[in-house]
Amino acid sequence: MASRRLLLEGLSFSYWVVRRLFELVILLGRSERAKELEILMLRHELQVLRRQVGRPRLRSADRVLLAALNQLLPRP
């Protein structure tokens, strides 16, 4: 039973490492502009989430900004 648990933990860790490596390769292939836009969008989303405790209530200005930033991000 302990060896099975150890095997599952090893597989889980291996999956995590491989996934992070793929994310790193994808991140290295993106342009600086795309990275900066994504950071800007995530910072704004974080500000919106910090304003409330429950479900996010987006103001119209929030929706406009997120929609505009979304148009600038490259499509996968």
GILIN-V662698 format. One record per pair of residues at least 12 apart in sequence whose C-alpha atoms are under 8 Angstrom apart, sorted by the first residue. I is the first residue (numbers start at 1). J is the second residue. D is the distance in Angstrom with one decimal. If there is no record, write none. Layout:
# GILIN-V662698
i=(I;I)
j=(J;J)
d=(D;D)
This chain:
# GILIN-V662698
i=(34;34;34;37;37;37;38;41;41;48)
j=(72;73;74;69;72;73;73;66;69;62)
d=(7.9;5.9;7.0;6.8;7.6;6.9;7.3;6.7;6.6;7.9)
